Amino acid sequence: MLLLAVLPATLLPAAAVQAQVAVPDRQGNYSRNETNVQAQRASRYGTGSLWQVVVDSLNCRQEPSIDSPVKRTYLANDILEVQIYRGGSDEVLINPRDQNGRPWMPVRDGFSSEGACYVRANSRFIRPVVK
């Protein structure tokens, strides 16, 4: 085990690297939006990870802020797809933060092409879809 701690991630087995994907911090916040389950549809920009709503209703806002207008509301068990924007390296997998440092995830309905809105990236509201 000690040897694994000093090996670069590229030399670790894939399962060891994937274990850290979509893990919330102590407050339940998800800093990254990457999961092992991706949407299965054709897209010229790529497809995003899938997440499930775990509360009765979840407001999705125009901007990553609690003060931003609600664009739509998702219901319990709705599946959301992370909106992947063009960008370099991993920057598209990091959730933007509001003025209080809370992460917000850019999402859209997993079955439509409707534009993205933002939900709080916290385990109280959403969880990653697992196989």
N, C-alpha and C positions, 0 to 999 in steps of 0.2 A: 504494500500500500504506500509506503514512503516513496518508492520509486515513481509511482503514478503522479504524485504531487509535484514532481519536478519535471515531468515530461511535457513538451509542448502539446497543445490541444490537437495538433495535426497528427500526432503519433498515438493518441488515445483511441480506443474503439469508438465507433459511432454512437453506441448506446451511452457511453460515458459523457459524450458531448451533448447529446440530445436530452439527457436528464435535467439539464439546467434551463431548458427552453420553457417559457411560460410559467415561471415560478414567482409567486408574489413575494414581496418583502414582508417584514413584520407587521406592517399596517394593512396588508392585503393588496397593496398597489402593484400593478404590472408596469414595469418600466419599458418592457419590450412587448411587441405584439406578435411575435413569431411563435408558431406551434407546429406540431408534426402533421397536422391535418389541414390540407389546403383545399380551396374550392376547386371543383372539377368543371370548368367551363373554358371556352376559348376566349382569350383576351390578348390583345397585342402588347399590353403592358405587364402581363403576368397576373396571377391570381393571389389573393391574400389568404391568410389563415382564417379558420372558422372558430367562432366563439358562440356560446349559448347564454341567453338571458336567464338569470336565476331569481329574479324578483318579479312580482306581479306586473309591474309596468316600469319602463325605463325610458326617460326622456333622452332624446338625441338632439344635441344643440348645434347651431350653425357654426360656432367657434368653440375652441377648448376652454370654456369658462362657464361657471354656474350662472353667471349674469347674462349669458348669451341667449337669444330667443330659441325656443324649442322648435325644431324643424319637423320632428315626428316622434311618436312614442312607440316603443316596441313592447311586446307582451311576453310573459313567462314562456320559456322554451323556444322563443324565436331564435333562429340561427342568423348570425351576423358575419359578414366577411370584412376583414380588414381592407381598407382602401389603400392600395399600394401606389405610391407616387413615384415618379422618376427621381432618382437621386443616386448618389455614389455610395458604394459599399453597404454598410449596415444602417445608414442614417434613416432609411425608410422603415426600419424595424423598431425604431425607438419612438415611443409615444411622446407627443408634445406635452409640456407642463403649463399649467395656468400660473397666475401671479402668486399663488400660494404654494407652488411647487407640486401640486397634485397632477398625476398623469391622466391624459384623456386619449382615447383610442379613436382614430378616424375609421368609421365603419359604414357599411351600406347593407341593405337587405341582401342576403346571400343568393337570392333568386331573381334579382332585378338589376337594372343598370342605373337606378336612381343615384343621384349624386350623394357624396359622403356627408355625414354629420358626425358629431363627437359624443361618445359616452364615457363616463368615468371608468378608467381602467383599474377597477378594484374588484376583488373576489366577492365582495358583498353584492355586486350587481351582475357580473359576468364570469364565466369560466371557459377554459379552452375545451373545444370538442376533442374527444379522444376516440380512438378506434376501438 
